[in-house]
Amino acid sequence: MAAVAPLLPVDRVSVTTVIDNSVDILRPDEKVARRWSVPRARKIADLRAEHGLAHHVAVTRGRETARLAFDFGLTAGSMTHNFRELGLDAGAIDALALSHGHSDHFGGLLGFLSSYRRRMRPGLRFYGHPNHYVARWMERDGDRVSLGRLDRGDVARWDLDVVDVPEPVVLAEGVLLSGEMRETESYEAIPPSLRMEQDGALVQDTFIGEQTLVAHVRDRGLVVVTSCSHRGIVGICRHAMRVSGVARIHAVIGGFHLAGLDAERIDRVVEALRSFEVDYLVPQHCTGAEALVRLAQRMGKELVVSSTGSTFTFG
């Protein structure tokens, strides 16, 4: 897969985590993290955490700032409530993007559009992939549990230009969506319990369409904003470098999907992340407690703890 140009540098990337699995309003600012704390909110901050992930990403280059909504949490109630609580401006959003088709990432989308679409510009683009719009399941020992299905038509009817991203696409100067990641690490296998519907049957989910947001911060390197990293966070980082043409990673933020996995795999992933010599690492959502402990032990200097409502600024 060819690099995008290479990706132009930007001055600053700010990622506001609208929804994550936990919230700690007493946690102080640290490193690149500014918290939606009591002093900042001027009250006991009213934020909702849930098993899901949603980001508001602002990318600044010179006098221009592009604002992107990337994933939408599990429920519309939490997504719309937190967006309002954090004082974010739906009218300033330049594009919407969805990482993949699990309901803990798209569940809040349609309700969010119901509440805020009239404030947004007409003809706004919604970036995804055909693979996002299939039914998904978890299946263990014959027991099937639905993980949701997003209907493409339900998205398009909100006056959105629904765009498929099989290849890397530049969203604004200095920021892209990854497109399909076809090269993976041998030890980053997708759990066999994750299934999708295909031709009337349940088959192993490939997550081939899962998107990662990648920005290039001037003189520092890439900021890699992932979602659930089903195809492997190490492979995602390597893919980001390939498609951007930038050989250094400054920060990685998002879910690393290591929850419930064995210690050997967690250790291999942690050591690979160390080899990238990143400056900051912000594990979220599906990373898992065991992996967080191991990252704290091996990458304590780089680790930044997440909390719903935090803004992480790079550059």
Phi and psi restraints in degrees (value plus and minus 20) as a CYANA .aco file:
   2 ALA   PHI     -93.4   -53.4
   2 ALA   PSI     129.9   169.9
   3 ALA   PHI     -92.1   -52.1
   3 ALA   PSI     135.3   175.3
   4 VAL   PHI    -111.3   -71.3
   4 VAL   PSI      56.9    96.9
   5 ALA   PHI      80.1   120.1
   5 ALA   PSI     -74.9   -34.9
   6 PRO   PHI     -98.6   -58.6
   6 PRO   PSI     152.0   192.0
   7 LEU   PHI     -84.7   -44.7
   7 LEU   PSI     109.1   149.1
   8 LEU   PHI     -86.6   -46.6
   8 LEU   PSI     130.2   170.2
   9 PRO   PHI    -100.1   -60.1
   9 PRO   PSI     130.0   170.0
  10 VAL   PHI    -137.9   -97.9
  10 VAL   PSI     150.0   190.0
  11 ASP   PHI    -107.0   -67.0
  11 ASP   PSI     -52.8   -12.8
  12 ARG   PHI    -179.0  -139.0
  12 ARG   PSI     123.6   163.6
  13 VAL   PHI    -147.3  -107.3
  13 VAL   PSI     105.1   145.1
  14 SER   PHI    -138.3   -98.3
  14 SER   PSI     102.5   142.5
  15 VAL   PHI    -131.4   -91.4
  15 VAL   PSI      91.9   131.9
  16 THR   PHI    -117.5   -77.5
  16 THR   PSI     100.8   140.8
  17 THR   PHI    -104.6   -64.6
  17 THR   PSI      81.9   121.9
  18 VAL   PHI     -92.0   -52.0
  18 VAL   PSI     -57.4   -17.4
  19 ILE   PHI    -160.1  -120.1
  19 ILE   PSI     115.0   155.0
  20 ASP   PHI    -166.3  -126.3
  20 ASP   PSI     158.3   198.3
  21 ASN   PHI     -90.8   -50.8
  21 ASN   PSI     -38.2     1.8
  22 SER   PHI    -163.5  -123.5
  22 SER   PSI     142.5   182.5
  23 VAL   PHI    -161.8  -121.8
  23 VAL   PSI     117.8   157.8
  24 ASP   PHI    -158.1  -118.1
  24 ASP   PSI      74.8   114.8
  25 ILE   PHI     -95.8   -55.8
  25 ILE   PSI     -27.8    12.2
  26 LEU   PHI    -116.0   -76.0
  26 LEU   PSI     -26.3    13.7
  27 ARG   PHI     -91.7   -51.7
  27 ARG   PSI     110.9   150.9
  28 PRO   PHI     -96.4   -56.4
  28 PRO   PSI     144.3   184.3
  29 ASP   PHI     -79.0   -39.0
  29 ASP   PSI     126.8   166.8
  30 GLU   PHI    -174.5  -134.5
  30 GLU   PSI     122.1   162.1
  31 LYS   PHI      27.3    67.3
  31 LYS   PSI    -134.6   -94.6
  32 VAL   PHI    -114.4   -74.4
  32 VAL   PSI     -15.8    24.2
  33 ALA   PHI    -119.6   -79.6
  33 ALA   PSI     108.1   148.1
  34 ARG   PHI    -133.5   -93.5
  34 ARG   PSI     102.1   142.1
  35 ARG   PHI    -109.6   -69.6
  35 ARG   PSI     129.5   169.5
  36 TRP   PHI    -104.4   -64.4
  36 TRP   PSI      54.8    94.8
  37 SER   PHI    -114.8   -74.8
  37 SER   PSI     158.0   198.0
  38 VAL   PHI     -78.5   -38.5
  38 VAL   PSI     -68.4   -28.4
  39 PRO   PHI     -81.2   -41.2
  39 PRO   PSI     -57.9   -17.9
  40 ARG   PHI     -94.2   -54.2
  40 ARG   PSI     -61.5   -21.5
  41 ALA   PHI     -97.1   -57.1
  41 ALA   PSI     -35.8     4.2
  42 ARG   PHI      43.0    83.0
  42 ARG   PSI       9.0    49.0
  43 LYS   PHI    -193.6  -153.6
  43 LYS   PSI     158.5   198.5
  44 ILE   PHI     -91.2   -51.2
  44 ILE   PSI      89.7   129.7
  45 ALA   PHI     -78.9   -38.9
  45 ALA   PSI     113.7   153.7
  46 ASP   PHI    -125.2   -85.2
  46 ASP   PSI      66.0   106.0
  47 LEU   PHI    -140.5  -100.5
  47 LEU   PSI     129.3   169.3
  48 ARG   PHI    -132.5   -92.5
  48 ARG   PSI     108.3   148.3
  49 ALA   PHI    -125.2   -85.2
  49 ALA   PSI     130.6   170.6
  50 GLU   PHI    -179.9  -139.9
  50 GLU   PSI     149.6   189.6
  51 HIS   PHI     -93.5   -53.5
  51 HIS   PSI      69.8   109.8
  52 GLY   PHI    -197.4  -157.4
  52 GLY   PSI     158.5   198.5
  53 LEU   PHI    -167.1  -127.1
  53 LEU   PSI     117.6   157.6
  54 ALA   PHI    -170.4  -130.4
  54 ALA   PSI     117.7   157.7
  55 HIS   PHI    -149.3  -109.3
  55 HIS   PSI     126.1   166.1
  56 HIS   PHI    -134.3   -94.3
  56 HIS   PSI      98.7   138.7
  57 VAL   PHI    -134.8   -94.8
  57 VAL   PSI     105.2   145.2
  58 ALA   PHI    -134.2   -94.2
  58 ALA   PSI     103.5   143.5
  59 VAL   PHI    -137.3   -97.3
  59 VAL   PSI      97.3   137.3
  60 THR   PHI    -130.3   -90.3
  60 THR   PSI     109.9   149.9
  61 ARG   PHI    -155.6  -115.6
  61 ARG   PSI      89.6   129.6
  62 GLY   PHI      44.1    84.1
  62 GLY   PSI    -146.2  -106.2
  63 ARG   PHI    -112.3   -72.3
  63 ARG   PSI     -21.1    18.9
  64 GLU   PHI    -122.6   -82.6
  64 GLU   PSI     116.1   156.1
  65 THR   PHI    -147.5  -107.5
  65 THR   PSI     105.5   145.5
  66 ALA   PHI    -119.6   -79.6
  66 ALA   PSI     116.2   156.2
  67 ARG   PHI    -140.3  -100.3
  67 ARG   PSI     107.9   147.9
  68 LEU   PHI    -147.7  -107.7
  68 LEU   PSI     116.0   156.0
  69 ALA   PHI    -118.3   -78.3
  69 ALA   PSI      99.4   139.4
  70 PHE   PHI    -143.2  -103.2
  70 PHE   PSI      84.1   124.1
  71 ASP   PHI      54.1    94.1
  71 ASP   PSI     139.0   179.0
  72 PHE   PHI    -160.3  -120.3
  72 PHE   PSI      -1.2    38.8
  73 GLY   PHI      49.7    89.7
  73 GLY   PSI    -193.5  -153.5
  74 LEU   PHI    -106.8   -66.8
  74 LEU   PSI     -58.5   -18.5
  75 THR   PHI    -148.5  -108.5
  75 THR   PSI     127.3   167.3
  76 ALA   PHI     -85.3   -45.3
  76 ALA   PSI     -54.6   -14.6
  77 GLY   PHI     -78.4   -38.4
  77 GLY   PSI     -67.1   -27.1
  78 SER   PHI     -89.9   -49.9
  78 SER   PSI     -61.5   -21.5
  79 MET   PHI     -83.0   -43.0
  79 MET   PSI     -70.3   -30.3
  80 THR   PHI     -90.0   -50.0
  80 THR   PSI     -58.2   -18.2
  81 HIS   PHI     -83.2   -43.2
  81 HIS   PSI     -70.0   -30.0
  82 ASN   PHI     -87.4   -47.4
  82 ASN   PSI     -57.6   -17.6
  83 PHE   PHI     -78.6   -38.6
  83 PHE   PSI     -62.4   -22.4
  84 ARG   PHI     -90.4   -50.4
  84 ARG   PSI     -64.3   -24.3
  85 GLU   PHI     -80.0   -40.0
  85 GLU   PSI     -57.8   -17.8
  86 LEU   PHI    -101.7   -61.7
  86 LEU   PSI     -23.2    16.8
  87 GLY   PHI      50.9    90.9
  87 GLY   PSI       7.0    47.0
  88 LEU   PHI     -99.3   -59.3
  88 LEU   PSI     129.8   169.8
  89 ASP   PHI    -126.0   -86.0
  89 ASP   PSI      85.8   125.8
  90 ALA   PHI     -84.1   -44.1
  90 ALA   PSI     -50.4   -10.4
  91 GLY   PHI     -86.7   -46.7
  91 GLY   PSI     -37.2     2.8
  92 ALA   PHI    -114.6   -74.6
  92 ALA   PSI     -22.2    17.8
  93 ILE   PHI     -88.9   -48.9
  93 ILE   PSI     111.7   151.7
  94 ASP   PHI    -116.6   -76.6
  94 ASP   PSI     -41.8    -1.8
  95 ALA   PHI    -185.4  -145.4
  95 ALA   PSI     135.8   175.8
  96 LEU   PHI    -136.0   -96.0
  96 LEU   PSI     124.8   164.8
  97 ALA   PHI    -164.5  -124.5
  97 ALA   PSI     125.3   165.3
  98 LEU   PHI    -140.9  -100.9
  98 LEU   PSI     113.3   153.3
  99 SER   PHI     -95.6   -55.6
  99 SER   PSI     -63.1   -23.1
 100 HIS   PHI    -186.1  -146.1
 100 HIS   PSI     156.0   196.0
 101 GLY   PHI    -117.8   -77.8
 101 GLY   PSI      24.6    64.6
 102 HIS   PHI    -123.7   -83.7
 102 HIS   PSI     122.9   162.9
 103 SER   PHI     -87.2   -47.2
 103 SER   PSI     -39.6     0.4
 104 ASP   PHI     -95.7   -55.7
 104 ASP   PSI     -18.8    21.2
 105 HIS   PHI    -140.3  -100.3
 105 HIS   PSI     -45.8    -5.8
 106 PHE   PHI    -132.1   -92.1
 106 PHE   PSI     -25.9    14.1
 107 GLY   PHI     -78.5   -38.5
 107 GLY   PSI     -52.3   -12.3
 108 GLY   PHI    -108.1   -68.1
 108 GLY   PSI     -22.6    17.4
 109 LEU   PHI     -84.3   -44.3
 109 LEU   PSI     -75.2   -35.2
 110 LEU   PHI     -86.4   -46.4
 110 LEU   PSI     -58.1   -18.1
 111 GLY   PHI     -86.9   -46.9
 111 GLY   PSI     -56.7   -16.7
 112 PHE   PHI     -81.7   -41.7
 112 PHE   PSI     -64.1   -24.1
 113 LEU   PHI     -84.8   -44.8
 113 LEU   PSI     -59.1   -19.1
 114 SER   PHI     -79.5   -39.5
 114 SER   PSI     -58.2   -18.2
 115 SER   PHI    -100.9   -60.9
 115 SER   PSI     -54.7   -14.7
 116 TYR   PHI    -141.1  -101.1
 116 TYR   PSI     -29.0    11.0
 117 ARG   PHI     -79.0   -39.0
 117 ARG   PSI     -57.7   -17.7
 118 ARG   PHI     -84.1   -44.1
 118 ARG   PSI     -40.0     0.0
 119 ARG   PHI    -107.0   -67.0
 119 ARG   PSI     -33.7     6.3
 120 MET   PHI    -109.2   -69.2
 120 MET   PSI     142.6   182.6
 121 ARG   PHI     -89.1   -49.1
 121 ARG   PSI     132.1   172.1
 122 PRO   PHI     -89.5   -49.5
 122 PRO   PSI     134.0   174.0
 123 GLY   PHI      46.1    86.1
 123 GLY   PSI       4.1    44.1
 124 LEU   PHI     -82.3   -42.3
 124 LEU   PSI     123.7   163.7
 125 ARG   PHI    -107.6   -67.6
 125 ARG   PSI     120.3   160.3
 126 PHE   PHI    -139.4   -99.4
 126 PHE   PSI      95.6   135.6
 127 TYR   PHI    -117.9   -77.9
 127 TYR   PSI     112.7   152.7
 128 GLY   PHI    -176.3  -136.3
 128 GLY   PSI    -161.1  -121.1
 129 HIS   PHI    -181.2  -141.2
 129 HIS   PSI     126.9   166.9
 130 PRO   PHI     -73.8   -33.8
 130 PRO   PSI     -50.5   -10.5
 131 ASN   PHI     -88.5   -48.5
 131 ASN   PSI     -34.7     5.3
 132 HIS   PHI     -91.3   -51.3
 132 HIS   PSI     -42.8    -2.8
 133 TYR   PHI    -125.0   -85.0
 133 TYR   PSI      11.1    51.1
 134 VAL   PHI    -131.7   -91.7
 134 VAL   PSI     135.6   175.6
 135 ALA   PHI     -91.1   -51.1
 135 ALA   PSI     119.0   159.0
 136 ARG   PHI    -146.0  -106.0
 136 ARG   PSI     129.2   169.2
 137 TRP   PHI    -161.3  -121.3
 137 TRP   PSI     138.7   178.7
 138 MET   PHI    -130.6   -90.6
 138 MET   PSI     110.1   150.1
 139 GLU   PHI    -152.0  -112.0
 139 GLU   PSI      99.1   139.1
 140 ARG   PHI    -154.8  -114.8
 140 ARG   PSI     106.0   146.0
 141 ASP   PHI      32.0    72.0
 141 ASP   PSI      21.1    61.1
 142 GLY   PHI      61.4   101.4
 142 GLY   PSI     -23.9    16.1
 143 ASP   PHI    -113.5   -73.5
 143 ASP   PSI      99.6   139.6
 144 ARG   PHI    -127.9   -87.9
 144 ARG   PSI     114.2   154.2
 145 VAL   PHI    -148.6  -108.6
 145 VAL   PSI     109.6   149.6
 146 SER   PHI     -90.3   -50.3
 146 SER   PSI     116.5   156.5
 147 LEU   PHI    -128.6   -88.6
 147 LEU   PSI      -9.0    31.0
 148 GLY   PHI      82.4   122.4
 148 GLY   PSI     144.3   184.3
 149 ARG   PHI    -169.3  -129.3
 149 ARG   PSI     103.7   143.7
 150 LEU   PHI    -113.0   -73.0
 150 LEU   PSI     111.3   151.3
 151 ASP   PHI    -112.1   -72.1
 151 ASP   PSI     105.1   145.1
 152 ARG   PHI     -78.3   -38.3
 152 ARG   PSI     -59.7   -19.7
 153 GLY   PHI     -84.1   -44.1
 153 GLY   PSI     -54.1   -14.1
 154 ASP   PHI     -84.7   -44.7
 154 ASP   PSI     -50.2   -10.2
 155 VAL   PHI     -96.7   -56.7
 155 VAL   PSI     -67.6   -27.6
 156 ALA   PHI     -82.9   -42.9
 156 ALA   PSI     -51.3   -11.3
 157 ARG   PHI     -89.2   -49.2
 157 ARG   PSI     -27.3    12.7
 158 TRP   PHI    -111.6   -71.6
 158 TRP   PSI       8.8    48.8
 159 ASP   PHI      37.1    77.1
 159 ASP   PSI      26.7    66.7
 160 LEU   PHI    -133.4   -93.4
 160 LEU   PSI     120.7   160.7
 161 ASP   PHI    -106.4   -66.4
 161 ASP   PSI      81.0   121.0
 162 VAL   PHI    -102.2   -62.2
 162 VAL   PSI      96.7   136.7
 163 VAL   PHI    -134.6   -94.6
 163 VAL   PSI     111.6   151.6
 164 ASP   PHI    -109.0   -69.0
 164 ASP   PSI     123.4   163.4
 165 VAL   PHI    -146.2  -106.2
 165 VAL   PSI      55.5    95.5
 166 PRO   PHI     -96.8   -56.8
 166 PRO   PSI     -47.8    -7.8
 167 GLU   PHI    -137.4   -97.4
 167 GLU   PSI     141.0   181.0
 168 PRO   PHI     -76.1   -36.1
 168 PRO   PSI     119.8   159.8
 169 VAL   PHI    -155.8  -115.8
 169 VAL   PSI     114.2   154.2
 170 VAL   PHI    -100.2   -60.2
 170 VAL   PSI     104.3   144.3
 171 LEU   PHI    -106.8   -66.8
 171 LEU   PSI     -57.0   -17.0
 172 ALA   PHI    -178.1  -138.1
 172 ALA   PSI     147.7   187.7
 173 GLU   PHI     -75.9   -35.9
 173 GLU   PSI     101.0   141.0
 174 GLY   PHI      72.1   112.1
 174 GLY   PSI     -19.1    20.9
 175 VAL   PHI    -161.5  -121.5
 175 VAL   PSI     118.1   158.1
 176 LEU   PHI    -158.4  -118.4
 176 LEU   PSI     143.2   183.2
 177 LEU   PHI    -120.2   -80.2
 177 LEU   PSI     124.6   164.6
 178 SER   PHI     -92.9   -52.9
 178 SER   PSI     -45.3    -5.3
 179 GLY   PHI      49.7    89.7
 179 GLY   PSI    -192.1  -152.1
 180 GLU   PHI     -86.8   -46.8
 180 GLU   PSI     115.0   155.0
 181 MET   PHI    -122.3   -82.3
 181 MET   PSI      87.1   127.1
 182 ARG   PHI    -116.5   -76.5
 182 ARG   PSI     -40.0     0.0
 183 GLU   PHI    -120.7   -80.7
 183 GLU   PSI     105.7   145.7
 184 THR   PHI    -144.2  -104.2
 184 THR   PSI     145.4   185.4
 185 GLU   PHI    -106.5   -66.5
 185 GLU   PSI     121.2   161.2
 186 SER   PHI     -80.9   -40.9
 186 SER   PSI     -49.8    -9.8
 187 TYR   PHI    -111.9   -71.9
 187 TYR   PSI     -18.2    21.8
 188 GLU   PHI    -126.7   -86.7
 188 GLU   PSI      38.8    78.8
 189 ALA   PHI     -93.6   -53.6
 189 ALA   PSI     126.3   166.3
 190 ILE   PHI     -95.6   -55.6
 190 ILE   PSI     112.9   152.9
 191 PRO   PHI     -74.9   -34.9
 191 PRO   PSI     113.3   153.3
 192 PRO   PHI     -86.6   -46.6
 192 PRO   PSI     -35.0     5.0
 193 SER   PHI     -92.9   -52.9
 193 SER   PSI     -35.4     4.6
 194 LEU   PHI    -109.4   -69.4
 194 LEU   PSI      98.4   138.4
 195 ARG   PHI    -146.8  -106.8
 195 ARG   PSI     140.3   180.3
 196 MET   PHI    -160.4  -120.4
 196 MET   PSI     137.6   177.6
 197 GLU   PHI    -104.5   -64.5
 197 GLU   PSI     112.9   152.9
 198 GLN   PHI    -170.0  -130.0
 198 GLN   PSI     100.9   140.9
 199 ASP   PHI      32.5    72.5
 199 ASP   PSI      22.1    62.1
 200 GLY   PHI      60.0   100.0
 200 GLY   PSI     -14.8    25.2
 201 ALA   PHI    -148.0  -108.0
 201 ALA   PSI     139.2   179.2
 202 LEU   PHI    -111.4   -71.4
 202 LEU   PSI     105.9   145.9
 203 VAL   PHI    -149.1  -109.1
 203 VAL   PSI     145.4   185.4
 204 GLN   PHI     -76.0   -36.0
 204 GLN   PSI     109.3   149.3
 205 ASP   PHI     -93.1   -53.1
 205 ASP   PSI     116.8   156.8
 206 THR   PHI    -122.0   -82.0
 206 THR   PSI     -42.9    -2.9
 207 PHE   PHI      32.8    72.8
 207 PHE   PSI      13.8    53.8
 208 ILE   PHI     -81.9   -41.9
 208 ILE   PSI     -46.5    -6.5
 209 GLY   PHI    -111.6   -71.6
 209 GLY   PSI     -17.3    22.7
 210 GLU   PHI     -80.9   -40.9
 210 GLU   PSI     109.2   149.2
 211 GLN   PHI    -123.2   -83.2
 211 GLN   PSI     124.0   164.0
 212 THR   PHI    -141.1  -101.1
 212 THR   PSI     119.1   159.1
 213 LEU   PHI    -113.7   -73.7
 213 LEU   PSI     110.1   150.1
 214 VAL   PHI    -149.7  -109.7
 214 VAL   PSI     107.1   147.1
 215 ALA   PHI    -145.9  -105.9
 215 ALA   PSI     133.3   173.3
 216 HIS   PHI    -133.5   -93.5
 216 HIS   PSI      88.8   128.8
 217 VAL   PHI    -109.6   -69.6
 217 VAL   PSI     108.4   148.4
 218 ARG   PHI     -73.2   -33.2
 218 ARG   PSI     109.0   149.0
 219 ASP   PHI      46.5    86.5
 219 ASP   PSI     -12.4    27.6
 220 ARG   PHI    -145.5  -105.5
 220 ARG   PSI     -59.2   -19.2
 221 GLY   PHI     103.7   143.7
 221 GLY   PSI    -181.8  -141.8
 222 LEU   PHI    -103.4   -63.4
 222 LEU   PSI     124.2   164.2
 223 VAL   PHI    -127.1   -87.1
 223 VAL   PSI      97.7   137.7
 224 VAL   PHI    -124.4   -84.4
 224 VAL   PSI      94.3   134.3
 225 VAL   PHI    -127.1   -87.1
 225 VAL   PSI      86.2   126.2
 226 THR   PHI    -125.8   -85.8
 226 THR   PSI     158.2   198.2
 227 SER   PHI    -138.1   -98.1
 227 SER   PSI     -96.4   -56.4
 228 CYS   PHI    -141.8  -101.8
 228 CYS   PSI     -31.4     8.6
 229 SER   PHI      35.3    75.3
 229 SER   PSI      21.0    61.0
 230 HIS   PHI     -80.3   -40.3
 230 HIS   PSI     -53.6   -13.6
 231 ARG   PHI    -107.1   -67.1
 231 ARG   PSI     -15.7    24.3
 232 GLY   PHI      89.1   129.1
 232 GLY   PSI     102.3   142.3
 233 ILE   PHI     -86.7   -46.7
 233 ILE   PSI     -53.1   -13.1
 234 VAL   PHI     -87.6   -47.6
 234 VAL   PSI     -67.0   -27.0
 235 GLY   PHI     -81.0   -41.0
 235 GLY   PSI     -57.0   -17.0
 236 ILE   PHI     -82.3   -42.3
 236 ILE   PSI     -63.3   -23.3
 237 CYS   PHI     -83.6   -43.6
 237 CYS   PSI     -62.2   -22.2
 238 ARG   PHI     -84.6   -44.6
 238 ARG   PSI     -61.0   -21.0
 239 HIS   PHI     -82.6   -42.6
 239 HIS   PSI     -61.5   -21.5
 240 ALA   PHI     -79.3   -39.3
 240 ALA   PSI     -61.9   -21.9
 241 MET   PHI     -86.9   -46.9
 241 MET   PSI     -59.4   -19.4
 242 ARG   PHI     -83.3   -43.3
 242 ARG   PSI     -70.0   -30.0
 243 VAL   PHI     -97.8   -57.8
 243 VAL   PSI     -41.6    -1.6
 244 SER   PHI    -109.7   -69.7
 244 SER   PSI     -41.6    -1.6
 245 GLY   PHI      53.9    93.9
 245 GLY   PSI      -3.6    36.4
 246 VAL   PHI    -134.8   -94.8
 246 VAL   PSI     106.9   146.9
 247 ALA   PHI    -113.5   -73.5
 247 ALA   PSI     -19.0    21.0
 248 ARG   PHI    -143.1  -103.1
 248 ARG   PSI     118.5   158.5
 249 ILE   PHI    -127.4   -87.4
 249 ILE   PSI     102.8   142.8
 250 HIS   PHI    -105.6   -65.6
 250 HIS   PSI     -63.1   -23.1
 251 ALA   PHI    -173.1  -133.1
 251 ALA   PSI     129.4   169.4
 252 VAL   PHI    -148.5  -108.5
 252 VAL   PSI     109.1   149.1
 253 ILE   PHI    -157.0  -117.0
 253 ILE   PSI     115.6   155.6
 254 GLY   PHI     119.9   159.9
 254 GLY   PSI    -190.5  -150.5
 255 GLY   PHI    -103.7   -63.7
 255 GLY   PSI     112.4   152.4
 256 PHE   PHI    -121.5   -81.5
 256 PHE   PSI     -22.8    17.2
 257 HIS   PHI      30.6    70.6
 257 HIS   PSI      32.6    72.6
 258 LEU   PHI    -130.7   -90.7
 258 LEU   PSI     -21.2    18.8
 259 ALA   PHI     -81.1   -41.1
 259 ALA   PSI     110.0   150.0
 260 GLY   PHI      59.3    99.3
 260 GLY   PSI     -18.2    21.8
 261 LEU   PHI    -111.3   -71.3
 261 LEU   PSI     144.4   184.4
 262 ASP   PHI     -95.8   -55.8
 262 ASP   PSI     140.5   180.5
 263 ALA   PHI     -82.8   -42.8
 263 ALA   PSI     -53.8   -13.8
 264 GLU   PHI     -83.5   -43.5
 264 GLU   PSI     -64.4   -24.4
 265 ARG   PHI     -87.4   -47.4
 265 ARG   PSI     -63.1   -23.1
 266 ILE   PHI     -77.1   -37.1
 266 ILE   PSI     -65.0   -25.0
 267 ASP   PHI     -83.1   -43.1
 267 ASP   PSI     -60.3   -20.3
 268 ARG   PHI     -85.0   -45.0
 268 ARG   PSI     -59.9   -19.9
 269 VAL   PHI     -86.7   -46.7
 269 VAL   PSI     -64.2   -24.2
 270 VAL   PHI     -81.2   -41.2
 270 VAL   PSI     -64.3   -24.3
 271 GLU   PHI     -85.8   -45.8
 271 GLU   PSI     -56.5   -16.5
 272 ALA   PHI     -86.0   -46.0
 272 ALA   PSI     -61.5   -21.5
 273 LEU   PHI     -82.7   -42.7
 273 LEU   PSI     -58.7   -18.7
 274 ARG   PHI     -80.8   -40.8
 274 ARG   PSI     -56.7   -16.7
 275 SER   PHI     -87.1   -47.1
 275 SER   PSI     -41.8    -1.8
 276 PHE   PHI     -95.5   -55.5
 276 PHE   PSI     -35.4     4.6
 277 GLU   PHI      35.5    75.5
 277 GLU   PSI      27.2    67.2
 278 VAL   PHI     -89.9   -49.9
 278 VAL   PSI     137.4   177.4
 279 ASP   PHI    -107.0   -67.0
 279 ASP   PSI     -55.3   -15.3
 280 TYR   PHI    -160.6  -120.6
 280 TYR   PSI     124.1   164.1
 281 LEU   PHI    -155.2  -115.2
 281 LEU   PSI     102.4   142.4
 282 VAL   PHI    -142.6  -102.6
 282 VAL   PSI      66.4   106.4
 283 PRO   PHI     -95.6   -55.6
 283 PRO   PSI     117.5   157.5
 284 GLN   PHI    -156.1  -116.1
 284 GLN   PSI     155.3   195.3
 285 HIS   PHI      31.5    71.5
 285 HIS   PSI    -119.0   -79.0
 286 CYS   PHI    -116.8   -76.8
 286 CYS   PSI      -3.4    36.6
 287 THR   PHI     -86.2   -46.2
 287 THR   PSI     -60.3   -20.3
 288 GLY   PHI      75.4   115.4
 288 GLY   PSI     127.8   167.8
 289 ALA   PHI     -84.2   -44.2
 289 ALA   PSI     -62.2   -22.2
 290 GLU   PHI     -82.7   -42.7
 290 GLU   PSI     -61.4   -21.4
 291 ALA   PHI     -88.1   -48.1
 291 ALA   PSI     -57.0   -17.0
 292 LEU   PHI     -81.8   -41.8
 292 LEU   PSI     -62.0   -22.0
 293 VAL   PHI     -81.9   -41.9
 293 VAL   PSI     -65.7   -25.7
 294 ARG   PHI     -85.5   -45.5
 294 ARG   PSI     -59.6   -19.6
 295 LEU   PHI     -84.3   -44.3
 295 LEU   PSI     -58.4   -18.4
 296 ALA   PHI     -84.4   -44.4
 296 ALA   PSI     -56.3   -16.3
 297 GLN   PHI     -91.0   -51.0
 297 GLN   PSI     -61.7   -21.7
 298 ARG   PHI    -118.7   -78.7
 298 ARG   PSI     -41.7    -1.7
 299 MET   PHI    -157.5  -117.5
 299 MET   PSI      22.6    62.6
 300 GLY   PHI     -79.6   -39.6
 300 GLY   PSI     -55.6   -15.6
 301 LYS   PHI     -86.5   -46.5
 301 LYS   PSI     -56.1   -16.1
 302 GLU   PHI    -108.2   -68.2
 302 GLU   PSI     -40.9    -0.9
 303 LEU   PHI     -90.7   -50.7
 303 LEU   PSI     114.3   154.3
 304 VAL   PHI    -145.6  -105.6
 304 VAL   PSI     105.3   145.3
 305 VAL   PHI     -95.9   -55.9
 305 VAL   PSI     117.4   157.4
 306 SER   PHI    -109.9   -69.9
 306 SER   PSI     136.8   176.8
 307 SER   PHI    -179.9  -139.9
 307 SER   PSI     116.2   156.2
 308 THR   PHI     -70.5   -30.5
 308 THR   PSI     113.5   153.5
 309 GLY   PHI      74.7   114.7
 309 GLY   PSI     -31.5     8.5
 310 SER   PHI     -90.9   -50.9
 310 SER   PSI     126.7   166.7
 311 THR   PHI    -133.5   -93.5
 311 THR   PSI     104.6   144.6
 312 PHE   PHI    -127.5   -87.5
 312 PHE   PSI      98.3   138.3
 313 THR   PHI    -134.3   -94.3
 313 THR   PSI     107.3   147.3
 314 PHE   PHI    -139.4   -99.4
 314 PHE   PSI     102.8   142.8
